């Protein structure tokens, strides 16, 4: 391992800072593209929804085909509104209950 100290005008340091700057620009663009969609509802990709629901992307396709999960199709791209994903999750919610003591 090389432990040499490098000055700020060293070519390696300049390249490192340049790469960090490029990374920051990419991150900013990513956040800009994640602005809420229509009706102030964030749009999620297939991959994101599969991760949230802990199912495969193939299972998401079954959910779409069977009307379980609403979606938006723009060209070949499938997107999901966060409110639709939340509604699907809540539709499976079962309230906890306790049996009464008969004593």
C-alpha positions in Angstrom: 0.0 0.0 0.0 1.3 3.4 -0.9 1.2 5.9 1.9 2.6 8.9 0.1 1.0 12.3 0.8 -0.4 14.0 -2.3 -0.8 17.7 -2.8 -4.1 19.2 -3.9 -2.7 19.9 -7.4 -1.5 16.3 -7.9 -3.2 14.7 -11.0 -4.7 11.9 -8.9 -6.3 14.3 -6.5 -7.7 16.4 -9.3 -9.1 13.3 -11.0 -10.6 12.1 -7.6 -12.4 15.5 -7.2 -13.6 15.5 -10.7 -15.1 12.0 -10.2 -16.8 13.2 -7.0 -18.2 16.2 -8.8 -19.6 13.9 -11.6 -21.1 11.6 -9.0 -22.8 14.6 -7.2 -24.3 15.7 -10.6 -25.6 12.2 -11.2 -27.2 12.1 -7.7 -28.8 15.5 -8.2 -30.3 14.3 -11.5 -31.6 11.2 -9.8 -33.3 13.2 -7.1 -34.7 15.6 -9.7 -36.2 12.7 -11.7 -37.9 11.4 -8.5 -40.1 14.4 -8.1 -43.7 13.5 -7.3 -45.7 12.6 -10.4 -49.3 13.5 -11.2 -51.5 14.2 -8.3 -48.4 14.7 -6.0 -47.9 10.9 -6.0 -44.4 9.5 -6.5 -44.0 7.0 -9.3 -42.1 3.8 -8.6 -40.5 1.3 -11.0 -41.1 -2.4 -11.2 -37.9 -3.1 -9.3 -38.7 -0.7 -6.5 -42.2 -2.1 -6.0 -41.0 -5.6 -6.1 -38.5 -4.7 -3.3 -41.2 -2.9 -1.2 -43.6 -5.8 -1.5 -40.9 -8.5 -1.3 -42.1 -10.3 -4.4 -40.5 -11.1 -7.8 -41.1 -8.9 -10.8 -43.0 -11.8 -12.3 -45.4 -11.8 -9.4 -45.9 -8.1 -10.0 -46.9 -9.0 -13.6 -49.4 -11.5 -12.2 -50.8 -8.7 -9.9 -51.2 -6.4 -12.9 -52.8 -9.2 -15.0 -55.2 -10.1 -12.2 -56.2 -6.5 -11.3 -54.6 -6.7 -7.9 -52.2 -3.7 -8.4 -53.0 -0.7 -10.5 -50.3 0.6 -12.7 -49.4 3.2 -15.4 -47.9 2.2 -18.7 -46.0 4.7 -20.8 -44.7 3.1 -23.9 -43.0 -0.1 -22.6 -42.3 1.4 -19.2 -44.5 0.2 -16.2 -44.8 2.6 -13.3 -46.8 2.4 -10.0 -48.2 5.2 -7.9 -47.2 5.0 -4.2 -50.8 5.4 -3.2 -51.8 2.3 -5.3 -49.0 0.3 -3.7 -50.1 1.4 -0.2 -53.7 0.6 -1.0 -52.7 -2.9 -2.2 -50.8 -3.4 1.0 -53.6 -2.2 3.2 -56.2 -4.4 1.4 -54.4 -7.4 2.8 -54.4 -5.9 6.4 -56.1 -8.0 9.0 -56.9 -6.5 12.3 -55.6 -8.4 15.3 -58.1 -9.7 17.8 -58.2 -11.6 21.1 -60.4 -14.3 22.1 -62.5 -13.5 25.2 -62.0 -15.5 28.4 -65.1 -17.4 29.1 -64.3 -17.4 32.8 
